[in-house]
Amino acid sequence: MSDWSDLLKDFNFPHTRRGGVTLVSRTDAPGCIDLIYSQGWRFLGYESFTVTDEFIQPHLEWSPDWSRSGAPAKEIVLAEIAQHPNDVTHYEFVFNVAA
């Protein structure tokens, strides 16, 4: 099975790798969420980060885990990330490609 970074490469999706984390910019996040839902992948959650030239800071308060409950509808996820503070600059999405 491919890892997250390889899948993004396969789909020519913009991303960066930093500190062992595969990140999608906040600007590209809605498109990445569209990709996850359109492919029928099991969306398990995401982690939110602030990324600068000097550091990468996770934000646990904006990092839901749906591994036990199942992800909400795509529109709910998109509305949720749109409400995050400007400090959140990147996301790492967690999913399983097997149905």
Secondary structure, DSSP 8 states (H G I E B T S, - for coil): ---HHHHHHHTT---EEETTEEEEETTTHHHHHHHHHHTT-EEEEEEEEEE-SS-EEEEGGG--B-TTT----HHHHHHHHHTS-TT--EEEEEEES--
